[in-house]
Amino acid sequence: MKKIEAIIRKSKFSNVKDALHEVGVNFFSYWDVTGLGNEQEGHVYRGVSYSTSDIQRRYLSIVVNDDFEAIAIKAIIDSASTGEVGDGKIFVSHIDEVYRIRTGEKGGNTLK
């Protein structure tokens, strides 16, 4: 099993959520976050200068069976990308075990 953590633009969340549902990833957690990035230039909007490193982000935490890893990552990239600096990052790590609290069941079937 894999844990996919993605930091995306908050404005792209609906697109990413829909794309994940389309490929069969129906459960994940998310948080609103703010962070600092590598971008050095700011932008001006309606006469106000702001740093794009402070754009609101959404942090997604998704656990999938190994066979869904590439599918989920592709769905996130395709739906979150604007082609601009600040689109976000995806981190993938290995999950040793998953337990369903209600039944005590463990393993990949708990993700269904």
Secondary structure, DSSP 8 states (H G I E B T S, - for coil): -EEEEEEEEGGGHHHHHHHHHHTT----EEEEE----S---EEEETTEEEEGGGS-EEEEEEEE-GGGHHHHHHHHHHHH--SSTT-EEEEEEE----B-TTT--BSGGGG-
